[in-house]
Amino acid sequence: MNLEEWFEKGITAQEYVDSMGKYQKDFIHIYENFHIPTEDQPFFEHLQKQNLRVIVLTEDWCGDAMLNIPILLKFAEAGHMNVHLLSRDENPELMDDYLTGDARSIPIFIFIDPEGNEVTHWGPRAEAIQQFIEKSRNSLPNKDPKDYQLKEQQMFQFITKAYRDNQDFWSEVYDSLKQSLGQLESSLP
């Protein structure tokens, strides 16, 4: 399948949110409370002329998706980009084209032009968020201790809460998306 066909196969953002089994409230919280900076309007006016669309590879149980997709949706609204979402686990053929190392890390955002050609892709995390995750993982004890699973569960709860409540993280995601698409500005008409 080409990217145009993948895009058509995807579901809308509303269908995705309506079907979420995990993190729906946190996802909606981020979406409702994140706002595009008004001073970025010229960037989005230029972006709107590109008629880009976005394919998102995701799963609703993913904390990174809970953080990143609401920011993408606000970004897409400002840039007049249509977004369709696909399940990572149900679409391994596409996911395997966007591996992070050898991992099927999500979410992945694939930006396509009106002809269905990829112009760039982004994901699964902004660099500052990746550093936060690495620091959190490095604080875990070795896997041998009896309390490893408990400590790992506590770490994931901490990360999820930070994703939901730390608006600096929201800004990091937004800035990373903007930088990724901003690099295209010189090559776009």
Backbone torsions as a table, in degrees:
resi	resn	phi	psi	omega
1	MET	NA	145.3	174.0
2	ASN	-91.5	172.1	-175.5
3	LEU	-63.1	-32.0	177.1
4	GLU	-60.7	-44.2	178.8
5	GLU	-66.1	-38.3	176.3
6	TRP	-62.5	-43.8	179.6
7	PHE	-58.5	-47.7	-178.7
8	GLU	-63.1	-29.7	-179.9
9	LYS	-72.1	-25.0	-174.8
10	GLY	-70.2	166.9	176.8
11	ILE	-103.7	162.6	179.5
12	THR	-75.0	165.1	177.6
13	ALA	-60.5	-41.5	-179.8
14	GLN	-63.6	-41.5	177.5
15	GLU	-62.0	-40.0	178.6
16	TYR	-62.5	-51.1	-178.4
17	VAL	-61.7	-43.7	180.0
18	ASP	-61.0	-30.2	-176.6
19	SER	-92.7	-2.8	-175.4
20	MET	-62.7	133.7	176.6
21	GLY	-102.2	-16.5	-179.3
22	LYS	-139.4	145.8	174.3
23	TYR	66.8	11.4	-177.6
24	GLN	-58.6	-46.2	-178.6
25	LYS	-63.9	-42.0	179.2
26	ASP	-66.5	-40.6	177.2
27	PHE	-57.8	-49.9	-179.0
28	ILE	-65.0	-38.2	177.6
29	HIS	-58.0	-47.7	-180.0
30	ILE	-63.7	-47.0	-179.4
31	TYR	-57.4	-45.3	-176.4
32	GLU	-73.1	-21.4	-174.4
33	ASN	-108.6	-7.5	176.2
34	PHE	-91.4	136.6	-179.7
35	HIS	-130.7	137.0	176.2
36	ILE	-68.5	131.0	177.3
37	PRO	-61.0	131.4	-177.8
38	THR	-61.4	-29.7	-179.3
39	GLU	-69.4	-10.3	178.6
40	ASP	-90.4	5.5	-178.5
41	GLN	-54.0	-43.0	178.7
42	PRO	-60.4	-37.3	176.4
43	PHE	-58.6	-46.2	-177.1
44	PHE	-73.3	-31.2	174.9
45	GLU	-61.5	-40.7	177.0
46	HIS	-67.7	-42.8	-178.9
47	LEU	-62.9	-37.9	-179.8
48	GLN	-58.1	-34.0	-178.5
49	LYS	-69.0	-15.1	-176.2
50	GLN	-84.6	-15.4	179.9
51	ASN	52.7	44.8	180.0
52	LEU	-79.8	157.5	173.7
53	ARG	-129.7	165.8	-176.3
54	VAL	-133.1	131.1	170.1
55	ILE	-102.1	129.2	179.4
56	VAL	-115.5	124.2	171.2
57	LEU	-95.9	125.4	-171.6
58	THR	-158.6	175.9	167.1
59	GLU	-147.5	141.9	-173.7
60	ASP	-72.0	-14.9	178.3
61	TRP	-81.7	-4.4	-174.1
62	CYS	-86.6	122.7	178.1
63	GLY	-63.3	-36.6	177.3
64	ASP	-64.3	-36.6	176.1
65	ALA	-65.4	-39.7	179.0
66	MET	-58.3	-38.0	179.3
67	LEU	-78.8	-50.0	-168.1
68	ASN	-78.7	-39.4	-173.7
69	ILE	-66.7	-41.4	176.7
70	PRO	-59.9	-36.2	177.6
71	ILE	-67.2	-43.8	176.7
72	LEU	-58.6	-42.9	-177.9
73	LEU	-62.4	-40.5	175.8
74	LYS	-65.0	-41.9	177.5
75	PHE	-59.3	-46.4	-178.9
76	ALA	-65.5	-38.7	177.1
77	GLU	-60.8	-46.2	-179.2
78	ALA	-65.5	-32.1	-179.3
79	GLY	-95.0	6.2	-178.4
80	HIS	53.0	47.5	179.3
81	MET	-107.5	128.9	175.5
82	ASN	-78.9	136.9	-176.8
83	VAL	-120.2	130.4	172.7
84	HIS	-124.5	139.9	-175.5
85	LEU	-113.4	143.5	178.9
86	LEU	-128.6	144.4	175.0
87	SER	-72.5	128.0	176.1
88	ARG	-57.8	-46.3	-172.6
89	ASP	-71.2	-24.1	179.2
90	GLU	-92.7	-3.7	-176.6
91	ASN	-136.2	56.9	-176.5
92	PRO	-63.6	-26.7	-179.5
93	GLU	-62.1	-43.5	178.2
94	LEU	-74.3	-43.8	-178.5
95	MET	-57.1	-39.5	-177.4
96	ASP	-67.1	-14.8	173.7
97	ASP	-80.6	-8.9	-174.8
98	TYR	-131.2	37.7	-180.0
99	LEU	-66.3	149.1	172.3
100	THR	-102.7	100.8	-168.4
101	GLY	67.9	-118.1	175.1
102	ASP	-114.1	14.5	-177.5
103	ALA	-101.4	148.5	175.4
104	ARG	-90.9	57.9	-177.8
105	SER	-72.9	141.2	-177.7
106	ILE	-133.9	162.5	1.6
107	PRO	-81.9	158.0	172.4
108	ILE	-121.3	129.6	177.7
109	PHE	-109.4	119.8	-179.9
110	ILE	-109.8	114.0	-179.0
111	PHE	-92.0	125.4	-178.0
112	ILE	-123.3	152.2	179.0
113	ASP	-86.3	179.0	-177.8
114	PRO	-59.6	-23.6	179.3
115	GLU	-88.9	-2.1	179.6
116	GLY	89.5	14.5	178.5
117	ASN	-91.1	139.0	177.1
118	GLU	-67.7	132.8	173.1
119	VAL	-104.9	-29.0	172.2
120	THR	-171.6	168.5	171.4
121	HIS	-139.2	161.1	-175.3
122	TRP	-142.1	147.4	171.8
123	GLY	130.3	168.5	5.8
124	PRO	-89.4	-11.0	-177.3
125	ARG	-145.0	154.3	167.4
126	ALA	-68.8	152.8	-176.4
127	GLU	-57.6	-44.0	-179.4
128	ALA	-63.2	-34.3	178.3
129	ILE	-70.8	-39.7	177.5
130	GLN	-59.9	-42.1	178.5
131	GLN	-63.6	-40.4	177.1
132	PHE	-60.9	-43.7	180.0
133	ILE	-64.2	-45.2	-179.9
134	GLU	-62.3	-42.4	178.4
135	LYS	-63.0	-41.9	178.5
136	SER	-63.6	-43.7	-179.9
137	ARG	-66.4	-37.1	-179.5
138	ASN	-67.2	-19.1	179.5
139	SER	-83.1	-8.8	178.3
140	LEU	-71.0	147.9	174.5
141	PRO	-71.6	168.6	173.9
142	ASN	-56.5	156.1	-176.7
143	LYS	-66.2	-13.8	-177.2
144	ASP	-69.5	-42.1	-175.1
145	PRO	-57.8	151.1	-177.8
146	LYS	-61.8	-29.4	-174.7
147	ASP	-90.6	8.7	-177.2
148	TYR	-58.1	-49.5	-177.3
149	GLN	-61.3	-40.4	177.8
150	LEU	-64.3	-45.1	179.7
151	LYS	-63.9	-38.4	178.2
152	GLU	-66.0	-42.6	177.6
153	GLN	-62.2	-42.6	177.7
154	GLN	-62.9	-39.0	178.3
155	MET	-62.4	-45.5	179.9
156	PHE	-63.8	-38.1	176.3
157	GLN	-64.1	-41.7	177.8
158	PHE	-61.9	-45.5	180.0
159	ILE	-62.6	-45.8	-179.7
160	THR	-60.0	-44.6	178.7
161	LYS	-63.6	-41.5	178.7
162	ALA	-63.5	-42.6	177.9
163	TYR	-59.3	-41.8	-176.5
164	ARG	-71.7	-38.7	-168.4
165	ASP	-106.0	-21.4	-174.8
166	ASN	-88.5	99.3	-177.3
167	GLN	-67.8	-18.2	172.9
168	ASP	-64.3	-35.8	176.3
169	PHE	-64.7	-40.4	178.2
170	TRP	-59.1	-44.2	179.9
171	SER	-65.0	-36.9	177.9
172	GLU	-61.6	-44.2	178.6
173	VAL	-62.8	-49.3	179.8
174	TYR	-56.9	-49.1	-178.3
175	ASP	-62.6	-37.4	178.9
176	SER	-66.6	-42.7	176.2
177	LEU	-62.4	-45.4	-179.0
178	LYS	-62.0	-42.6	179.0
179	GLN	-63.6	-43.2	-179.4
180	SER	-60.5	-45.0	179.4
181	LEU	-80.2	-27.5	177.8
182	GLY	-64.7	-29.5	178.3
183	GLN	-66.6	-19.8	179.5
184	LEU	-81.9	-19.4	-170.8
185	GLU	-52.0	-39.8	-177.4
186	SER	-70.3	-25.4	-178.5
187	SER	-94.7	-10.8	-179.8
188	LEU	-89.5	149.0	-179.6
189	PRO	-66.9	NA	NA
